[in-house]
Amino acid sequence: MGMSPRQTLGNRDGLVYRPSAEINVTPLVDVTLVLLIIFMVAAPLMMTGVRVDLPHTSAQKIGQIKKPVIVTVAPDGSVYLRSEKVALADLAARLDALRAAEGDAVVYIRADKGTDYGAVMDMLGRVNEAGYRRFSLLAQAPTKDTASP
């Protein structure tokens, strides 16, 4: 209940109303719901921006999609740069020429899971020798059958 009368001495009616220590949450809920509605209406309007009809141009796009640089170590030990088979001795020179032509990029290194660890480390060294400082080792995401419990 809101306020309850309590009797005290010294009042001609004998009753005095004292404030309750309870918090009335109804106005708080009302204000919160009104703000929620305002934000739900205003949020899509802020996302759309100004609608304009852009002119056409013959200029080239600034950001061209580059073909990723992928080095693969096959199970038999042969090395592939993208999809082309490359001799291991020529790999650093080919990567260096590729970096000069296309610019610096991330090199993705793939290897069969049965491949010797030393062969993968040798591949990392050759990629570093070619001037690439950023590389990533690719792996396959686990499936339900191969996930550990």
GITA-V241076 format. One record per residue. N is the residue number from 1. RES is the residue in one letter. SS is DSSP state (alpha for helix, beta for strand, coil for the rest). D_LAST is the distance of its C-alpha to the last C-alpha in Angstrom with 2 decimals. Layout:
BEGIN
N;RES;SS;D_LAST + N;RES;SS;D_LAST
END
This chain:
BEGIN
1;M;coil;55.47 + 2;G;coil;56.93 + 3;M;coil;59.86 + 4;S;coil;61.53 + 5;P;beta;65.14 + 6;R;beta;65.87 + 7;Q;beta;69.31 + 8;T;coil;70.87 + 9;L;coil;74.40 + 10;G;coil;76.73 + 11;N;coil;76.01 + 12;R;coil;78.76 + 13;D;coil;76.35 + 14;G;coil;74.33 + 15;L;beta;71.04 + 16;V;beta;68.96 + 17;Y;beta;65.84 + 18;R;coil;63.22 + 19;P;coil;60.23 + 20;S;coil;56.94 + 21;A;coil;54.01 + 22;E;coil;51.60 + 23;I;coil;50.08 + 24;N;coil;50.82 + 25;V;coil;47.73 + 26;T;alpha;49.37 + 27;P;alpha;50.90 + 28;L;alpha;47.65 + 29;V;alpha;45.79 + 30;D;alpha;48.68 + 31;V;alpha;48.66 + 32;T;alpha;44.88 + 33;L;alpha;45.05 + 34;V;alpha;48.00 + 35;L;alpha;46.22 + 36;L;alpha;43.15 + 37;I;alpha;45.44 + 38;I;alpha;47.26 + 39;F;alpha;44.11 + 40;M;alpha;42.82 + 41;V;alpha;46.17 + 42;A;alpha;46.61 + 43;A;alpha;43.16 + 44;P;alpha;43.63 + 45;L;alpha;47.13 + 46;M;alpha;45.93 + 47;M;alpha;43.43 + 48;T;alpha;45.92 + 49;G;coil;48.40 + 50;V;coil;51.81 + 51;R;coil;52.29 + 52;V;coil;54.29 + 53;D;coil;55.27 + 54;L;coil;54.48 + 55;P;coil;56.90 + 56;H;coil;56.02 + 57;T;coil;56.22 + 58;S;coil;56.24 + 59;A;coil;54.50 + 60;Q;coil;51.32 + 61;K;coil;48.02 + 62;I;coil;47.12 + 63;G;coil;43.43 + 64;Q;coil;43.02 + 65;I;coil;39.62 + 66;K;coil;39.05 + 67;K;coil;37.35 + 68;P;coil;34.38 + 69;V;beta;34.88 + 70;I;beta;32.21 + 71;V;beta;32.40 + 72;T;beta;30.51 + 73;V;beta;30.19 + 74;A;coil;30.08 + 75;P;coil;28.64 + 76;D;coil;32.25 + 77;G;coil;32.87 + 78;S;coil;35.08 + 79;V;beta;34.96 + 80;Y;beta;35.31 + 81;L;beta;36.54 + 82;R;coil;35.50 + 83;S;coil;36.24 + 84;E;beta;39.13 + 85;K;beta;38.96 + 86;V;beta;40.29 + 87;A;coil;41.47 + 88;L;alpha;39.53 + 89;A;alpha;42.82 + 90;D;alpha;43.66 + 91;L;alpha;40.35 + 92;A;alpha;41.40 + 93;A;alpha;44.76 + 94;R;alpha;43.30 + 95;L;alpha;40.81 + 96;D;alpha;43.71 + 97;A;alpha;45.87 + 98;L;alpha;43.14 + 99;R;alpha;42.73 + 100;A;alpha;46.52 + 101;A;alpha;46.70 + 102;E;alpha;43.80 + 103;G;coil;43.27 + 104;D;coil;40.39 + 105;A;coil;36.95 + 106;V;coil;33.31 + 107;V;beta;32.59 + 108;Y;beta;29.30 + 109;I;beta;28.32 + 110;R;beta;26.31 + 111;A;beta;25.64 + 112;D;coil;24.10 + 113;K;coil;20.98 + 114;G;coil;23.22 + 115;T;coil;25.91 + 116;D;coil;27.16 + 117;Y;alpha;26.21 + 118;G;alpha;29.92 + 119;A;alpha;30.80 + 120;V;alpha;28.55 + 121;M;alpha;30.10 + 122;D;alpha;33.52 + 123;M;alpha;32.85 + 124;L;alpha;32.02 + 125;G;alpha;35.28 + 126;R;alpha;37.29 + 127;V;alpha;36.02 + 128;N;alpha;37.01 + 129;E;alpha;40.30 + 130;A;coil;41.05 + 131;G;coil;41.05 + 132;Y;coil;37.74 + 133;R;coil;36.11 + 134;R;coil;33.19 + 135;F;beta;30.55 + 136;S;beta;26.95 + 137;L;beta;24.50 + 138;L;coil;22.94 + 139;A;coil;19.46 + 140;Q;coil;17.76 + 141;A;coil;15.22 + 142;P;coil;11.83 + 143;T;coil;11.92 + 144;K;coil;9.77 + 145;D;coil;10.04 + 146;T;coil;9.22 + 147;A;coil;6.46 + 148;S;coil;3.82 + 149;P;coil;0.00
END
